[in-house]
Structure formats: C-alpha cells, structure tokens
C-alpha cells in the first residue's frame, strides 16, 4: 500500500466529513485537480505552500483506492499524485493534526520519510 497525503485546513476537512466528500481547496479548484503528496514530498509541500500556517490536518489515503489518481510531473520534473475528481472521506486511512512548532510543521510519526 502506498500512502498519499492531503494537507488542508481542519475546517475544510470538517466540512468534507459533514458532506461525505472532499471537493478540494481553493488551489485545487483553480488547478482542476486535488493536490496530494507522497511521503517523500509532504514535508516540502508543507514548507513551500503552508509555511507557518496553523490549524491544518494531514489526511492519509491509500493511493490504490483513489479513483482518478494520476501522477503528474511538477517541481523540477518530480511526479506528484493528483486526483481528478473528489476524495470520498470514507477512504481516508487517518486524519492527524499538523501543528506548527518553532516555525515548522510537526508531522505525525506515521509518516515515513
């Protein structure tokens, strides 16, 4: 099983849980897909796009279970997972807070690097 991760505001995820589906953040809507990261990419994603932002969650999904998942070239040719569609919240393997301490996000130990 390959885990992929979504970083989003805790309030966005709470709304998705109420609706049963995560339809994406503002950047996802603008780009036409839901941005995800692999375990090797998620720290850089947090630092680059969510620097010092508190109130976030990290949501883990099994890549093999996501319909519409594609790996697209991004930063410097790196292949990033994107979902073309929505994320059913029932497919989330886990949801963990992504707090900020000393200016950086503190990742849960379940994320292997």
C-alpha positions as CSV (number, residue, x, y, z in Angstrom):
1,X,0.0,0.0,0.0
2,X,1.3,3.4,-1.0
3,X,0.1,6.3,1.2
4,X,-0.5,9.7,-0.3
5,X,-1.3,12.8,1.7
6,X,-3.6,15.9,1.5
7,X,-2.8,18.9,3.6
8,X,-5.7,21.2,4.2
9,X,-7.3,23.4,6.8
10,X,-9.0,21.5,9.7
11,X,-12.2,23.4,8.9
12,X,-12.1,22.3,5.3
13,X,-11.8,18.7,6.3
14,X,-14.6,19.0,8.9
15,X,-16.9,20.3,6.2
16,X,-15.8,17.4,3.9
17,X,-16.7,15.0,6.7
18,X,-20.1,16.5,7.1
19,X,-20.6,16.3,3.3
20,X,-19.0,12.9,2.9
21,X,-16.6,14.1,0.2
22,X,-13.7,16.5,-0.1
23,X,-14.1,18.6,-3.2
24,X,-10.8,20.4,-2.8
25,X,-9.3,23.6,-1.5
26,X,-9.2,26.9,-3.5
27,X,-5.9,25.9,-5.2
28,X,-7.3,22.5,-6.2
29,X,-10.3,24.2,-7.8
30,X,-8.1,26.7,-9.6
31,X,-5.8,23.9,-11.0
32,X,-8.6,21.4,-11.8
33,X,-7.4,18.6,-9.5
34,X,-6.8,17.8,-5.9
35,X,-3.2,18.2,-5.0
36,X,-1.6,15.3,-3.0
37,X,1.9,14.5,-1.9
38,X,3.8,11.2,-1.4
39,X,5.5,10.6,2.0
40,X,8.8,11.8,0.5
41,X,7.2,15.0,-0.8
42,X,4.9,16.1,2.0
43,X,7.4,18.0,4.2
44,X,8.5,20.1,1.2
45,X,4.9,20.7,0.3
46,X,4.1,21.9,3.8
47,X,7.1,24.2,3.9
48,X,6.6,25.6,0.5
49,X,2.8,26.1,0.4
50,X,1.8,26.2,4.1
51,X,4.7,27.8,5.8
52,X,3.8,28.7,9.4
53,X,0.1,28.0,8.8
54,X,-1.5,26.5,11.8
55,X,-4.9,24.8,12.0
56,X,-4.1,22.2,9.4
57,X,-4.6,18.5,9.2
58,X,-2.8,15.8,7.3
59,X,-5.0,13.2,5.7
60,X,-3.6,9.9,4.5
61,X,-5.1,7.8,1.6
62,X,-4.1,4.5,0.0
63,X,-3.2,5.5,-3.5
64,X,-4.5,2.2,-4.8
65,X,-8.0,3.1,-3.6
66,X,-8.3,6.5,-5.2
67,X,-10.3,6.7,-8.5
68,X,-9.0,9.4,-10.8
69,X,-5.4,9.3,-9.3
70,X,-2.7,10.3,-11.7
71,X,1.0,11.0,-11.2
72,X,1.9,14.3,-13.0
73,X,5.2,16.0,-13.4
74,X,5.6,19.0,-11.2
75,X,8.5,20.8,-9.4
76,X,11.7,20.0,-11.4
77,X,10.0,17.0,-13.1
78,X,9.1,15.3,-9.8
79,X,6.0,13.1,-10.1
80,X,3.2,14.3,-7.8
81,X,-0.1,12.5,-7.1
82,X,-3.2,14.3,-8.2
83,X,-6.9,13.3,-8.0
84,X,-9.0,14.4,-10.9
85,X,-12.3,14.3,-9.1
86,X,-13.3,14.3,-5.4
87,X,-12.0,12.4,-2.4
88,X,-14.6,10.3,-0.5
89,X,-13.8,10.9,3.2
90,X,-14.6,7.2,3.9
91,X,-11.3,6.4,2.1
92,X,-9.2,8.4,4.5
93,X,-6.9,6.0,6.3
94,X,-6.3,8.5,9.1
95,X,-6.5,12.3,9.8
96,X,-3.9,13.9,12.1
97,X,-3.4,17.5,13.2
98,X,-0.4,19.2,11.6
99,X,0.7,21.7,14.2
100,X,3.4,24.3,13.9
101,X,6.2,24.4,16.5
102,X,9.4,26.6,16.2
103,X,8.2,27.8,12.8
104,X,7.9,24.3,11.2
105,X,5.1,21.7,11.0
106,X,5.4,18.7,13.3
107,X,4.5,15.6,11.3
108,X,2.9,12.5,12.9
109,X,5.2,9.5,13.3
110,X,3.0,7.5,10.9
111,X,4.6,9.4,8.0
112,X,7.7,7.6,6.9
113,X,10.4,9.7,5.3
